[in-house]
């Protein structure tokens, strides 16, 4: 699961990553379990996704979490935060 660990590292980064509150909200919205408050943000995301992935025997929960985290309406009042989290657009 090195890929999922890397994804969780980015999502839970101290600088620019999701806040603890955002992680809790997203976890609740997509129905992943709460692994407890004693671990880092990265570890909370990883454990929650791992448990759900194993329970469902499917990896699509990672994509669902990312998609839900990046829904633009969540950033209506925080465009700068969205800009720092969204991939840079490229022009052809």
C-alpha positions as CSV (number, residue, x, y, z in Angstrom):
1,X,0.0,0.0,0.0
2,X,2.9,2.4,-0.6
3,X,0.8,4.4,-3.1
4,X,-2.0,4.9,-0.6
5,X,0.5,5.9,2.1
6,X,1.9,8.6,-0.3
7,X,-1.6,9.8,-1.1
8,X,-2.4,10.0,2.7
9,X,0.9,11.9,3.3
10,X,-0.2,14.6,0.8
11,X,-3.8,14.8,2.1
12,X,-2.7,15.0,5.7
13,X,0.3,17.3,5.2
14,X,0.8,20.0,7.9
15,X,1.2,22.7,5.3
16,X,-1.6,22.8,2.8
17,X,-3.2,19.5,3.7
18,X,-6.6,18.8,5.0
19,X,-7.4,20.0,8.5
20,X,-8.5,17.6,11.3
21,X,-12.0,18.9,11.0
22,X,-12.1,18.5,7.2
23,X,-10.8,14.9,7.6
24,X,-13.6,14.1,10.1
25,X,-16.2,15.6,7.8
26,X,-15.0,13.7,4.8
27,X,-14.7,10.5,6.7
28,X,-18.3,10.9,7.9
29,X,-19.6,11.8,4.5
30,X,-18.2,8.7,2.8
31,X,-18.7,6.4,5.7
32,X,-15.2,5.4,6.7
33,X,-14.5,4.5,10.4
34,X,-12.8,6.8,12.9
35,X,-9.4,5.3,13.9
36,X,-9.0,7.4,17.0
37,X,-7.5,10.7,18.0
38,X,-4.0,9.5,19.0
39,X,-2.5,9.2,15.5
40,X,-1.4,11.9,13.0
41,X,-3.7,13.2,10.3
42,X,-1.9,11.1,7.7
43,X,-2.3,8.0,9.8
44,X,-6.0,8.7,10.5
45,X,-6.7,9.0,6.8
46,X,-4.7,5.9,5.9
47,X,-6.3,3.7,8.6
48,X,-9.8,4.8,7.8
49,X,-9.3,4.2,4.1
50,X,-7.5,0.9,4.7
51,X,-10.2,-0.5,6.9
52,X,-13.0,0.5,4.5
53,X,-11.0,-0.8,1.5
54,X,-10.5,-4.2,3.2
55,X,-14.1,-4.3,4.3
56,X,-15.4,-3.7,0.8
57,X,-12.6,-5.5,-0.9
58,X,-12.3,-2.6,-3.3
59,X,-9.9,0.3,-3.7
60,X,-12.3,2.9,-5.0
61,X,-12.7,4.5,-1.6
62,X,-9.4,6.3,-2.0
63,X,-10.7,8.0,-5.2
64,X,-14.0,8.8,-3.5
65,X,-12.2,10.4,-0.6
66,X,-10.0,12.5,-2.9
67,X,-13.0,13.5,-5.1
68,X,-15.0,14.5,-2.1
69,X,-12.0,16.5,-0.7
70,X,-11.7,18.5,-3.9
71,X,-15.4,19.4,-4.6
72,X,-15.1,23.0,-5.5
73,X,-18.1,24.2,-3.6
74,X,-16.3,23.3,-0.4
75,X,-13.9,26.1,-1.2
76,X,-16.3,28.8,-2.2
77,X,-15.1,31.2,0.5
78,X,-11.5,29.9,0.4
79,X,-10.4,30.1,-3.2
80,X,-6.7,30.4,-2.2
81,X,-6.9,27.1,-0.3
82,X,-8.5,25.3,-3.3
83,X,-5.8,26.8,-5.6
84,X,-3.1,25.4,-3.4
85,X,-4.7,21.9,-3.3
86,X,-5.8,21.6,-6.9
87,X,-3.4,20.4,-9.6
88,X,-1.9,23.2,-11.6
89,X,-3.7,23.7,-14.9
90,X,-1.7,23.5,-18.0
91,X,-2.3,25.3,-21.2
92,X,-1.6,23.7,-24.6
